[in-house]
Amino acid sequence: MPNKLEIVQEAKTWIGTPFKHQGRVKGLGIDCVGLIIGVAHYFKLTEFDYTNYSHTPDGFLMRQLLDQHLRSIPIEAAKSGDIVLMRFEAQPQHVGILSDYGIIHAYRQVRRCVEHRLDHLWQSRMVGAYAYPGVQDS
């Protein structure tokens, strides 16, 4: 089983991958969910995948699937290697992986997977946090 440091190291290898709705291929195209699934598949943590969603995902269904396949943790306990659920408007519709620097996520507005600081604005968007099952702290 990987530890959280290894989760972050793998997530960083996806940085620069172009944004592609429902994409799942490092270097070719991913979306925010594709990053979470791609990292999980790399470590063989799950075979689960789900691509039946629109450009604006159903926040209720997204949270339900995260609850089913990941381990929910308090937001204030989330640290590097954990997953955060975010909202830009009313419903949560975006996920990313926390890193030692900030957050790694496939961000449609910049058309690629990026890592940037987790400033006050990004922190205010966080509405949930999760850990990959079986992954230990670094």
N, C-alpha and C positions, 0 to 999 in steps of 0.2 A: 504494500500500500504506500502511496506517496505521502509526503508531508505537505504542509501548506506552502513552504518555500518552493518545493518542486512544482506545485500548482501554479504559482506566480511565474516561475521560470518558463514553464510551458506556455502560459498565456502570453508572455512577452514575445514568444516566437511567432505569434499571430499578428503582432503590430505591423501595420503597413498593408495588411490584406485588404483589398478593396471591399467596400460595402456592397452586398448583394442580398436582396430580400430572399429569405429562406436558404441562403448559401451555407454550405458546410465544408468547404475545401480551403485549407490554409494556402495563402498565396494567390488564390483565384477569386474567392468571394465568400463572405460570411455576413450574417446579421448578428445582433446582440445575443440571441438565443443560440445561434450557430457556434459562437465562441464558447459558451458554457458547455454545450454538448460536445464540441470538438475536443475540449480539454478533458472532459469526462471519458470520452471514447479513447483518447490517447493512453490514459492510464487504466483502461478497461474497468472503469468504475460502474458502467452501465452500458447497455445496448439501446436504451430508450432514445427515441427521436420523435419529433412532432413538427410537421410542416403545414398543417391545415390552419393557417392563420393569415389574416390580411396585413397590409402595411401598417394598419393601426390595430394592434392585437386587442382582444377582449381581455381587459385587466382582471376580471373575475376568474376567467378560465386560466389565465397565465399564473395567477397566485395559486389556484387549485392544483395545477400541474407541478409547480415548484414545491408545494406542500407534500405532494405524493412522492416525489422523486429525490428531494433533498431534505436535509435536517434543518428545520426552522430554529433560528437563534435570535436572541434579543439584538436589536440594532446596535445598542451601546456595547455589546460584546463582540461585534464583528471586527475582524482584523485581516491583515494581509493574507490572501488565499481564500477568503470567504466571498460569497456572492451577495450583491445587494440588488434589491428590487426598487425601481424608481418610477416616479411619475413626473410628467411634464405638465399635464393638465389634470383632469378629474381622476382618471383611472391610472393605476400603475401599468406601464407598457414597455419598460426598458430594464435590462439587467447588465451588470458588469462584475468584474472580479477586482476586489481591493488588492492593491499592491503596496510595497514599501514606499513608493513615491506618491500614490494616490489611487487611481482607478484605471483599469484596462477595459475597454469596451469597443464594440463595433458601432460607430456613431454615424448615422445616416447623414447628418448635417455636414460632416467633413468628408464623407464618402470613403471611409476606411476605418480600420481598427487602430485605436490610439491609446496612449497612456498620458494622463495629465494629473495635475494636482486635484485633490478633493477639497475644493474651496467651500465657502459657506453656501453658495448657490447649489452646488452639487449635493452637499450634505442635506440641504433642505428638501431635496427631491427624494431622498431615501425613505421608503415606507415599509421595508422588510429586509431581513437578512437571513442567509442560509449558509450551511456548510455542506460540502460533499460528504456523504456517508462514508465512514471508515477512514477519512483523512485525518491524520494527527497534526497537532501543532508542530511547528518547526523545531 
